[in-house]
Amino acid sequence: MIISFTVENWMSFRDRVTFSMVASRERQHGDRLPKLAKYNTRVLPLAAIYGGNASGKTNFFKALNFVKTLVVKGTQPDSYLAVDGFRLDEVSTDRPSHFALELLIDDIIYELSFTANRKVILEEKLVMITSTSERVLYERLGEAIRFDASLKKDQFLQFAFKGTRSNQLFLTNSVSQKVNNFRGVYDWFKDTLDLVAPDSRFEPFEQFLDDSHPLYSTMNELLPQLDTGITHLGGEQIPFENIALPEAMKVMLQEEIKEGMTIRLMSDKNDRFVFTRKSGELTAQKLVTFHPKANGALAKFEIRQESDGSQRVIDLLPAFLELATPGSKKVFVIDELDRSLHTLLTRRLLQAYLASCSAGSRSQLLLTTHDVLLMDQDLLRRDEMWIAERKSDGASILMSFAEYKDVRYDKDIRKSYLQGRLGGIPQLLLGEHLLKNTK
């Protein structure tokens, strides 16, 4: 779980901003909050960030995505880091960017932080936080590193650091050098954190093809209830040679897919394929939808023939079901959750997820949205609702509704927000001149 995320001098976030998922003392919806007993802390299972266009919501998403990419994929030798600082004043342009995440991993809180410019990692630190103390596992300053006393005698750690390039995180290089001391933190970014952009598709759609998957029947039971017109999804077997893919892509698939391997692929036409090699033969399945006919039979449709809204449901439903699965530790960050979705459908998905949350839950959902109808204290707590706002100098800030003293539990937040009393709405200067000029 994400406990907090701090970012400074990244895109529109000039000043240091901390986004906290630690619950406030309010009691509303308290029964669904995950509880970390040994830290005497409650953590929010969900946070929604509102704000006008260009307020910083997507820049927050991009900051998390940058950190994940840098940790998991690393960098190439002599390549520049994709650091993108605040550009609207001369001072910030030359300042490095700073990132820090507090994460709950296997009931232990870790803090990973680093400072970087476009050329090098200037500082990097990994801290293990217990209920009574903090241990700095390692702290890197330029070309030097200091390890915790329990790790100083491990000569291979020193060797791994010497092989760490200046444009590379030590965390990433240590894992590539088969150092397992910090593997859990790396794996959290690789396997637990999933980011879904507005124009991207959630990848694990093969769950709709595998009737042995534990969520297969649940997903197909829910689809008809979400007013998509789809009764269920399924897979259509297609001879590999008949698939409409570029020849170079087919050659690559033939070469890369080994025995027993399965991969997923989305074509530029939004067709979704799953390729598997069994007994030396490459097989393919394409995801298709089924709609009821008037006579009770079923009509088969290509995914690309479905509306954007139906495709969005197909993309997001596996994510929501995975979040709600008992024992799940997944963290999803979805930018513009409401894109192409009716507000009642979005609300229903959130309600279903929140209904599954409890003191023992460890999954989490962060989202950005423009849908003010979700700004409802019957659905969300005040500390689960955040505002991104761009100030007059172009710098973005983040504030939780819990920080506003006049936002009571029985207050109509939506009305106050739309009236501009809470910030985070577009400052529209367009008057009647546009209408006059179009006559």
PyMOL commands that set and color helices and strands:
alter all, ss='L'
color gray80, all
select helices_A, chain A and resi 30-32+37-39+57-72+90-93+155-162+170-176+183-192+205-208+216-226+240-242+247-256+303-305+308-324+343-355+372-374+382-384+401-403+413-418+433-437
alter helices_A, ss='H'
color red, helices_A
select strands_A, chain A and resi 2-8+17-20+35-36+41-42+46-50+97-105+108-116+121-129+134-141+144-147+193-196+232-238+262-266+272-278+281-292+298-302+331-334+364-368+385-390+396-400
alter strands_A, ss='S'
color yellow, strands_A
deselect
rebuild
show_as cartoon
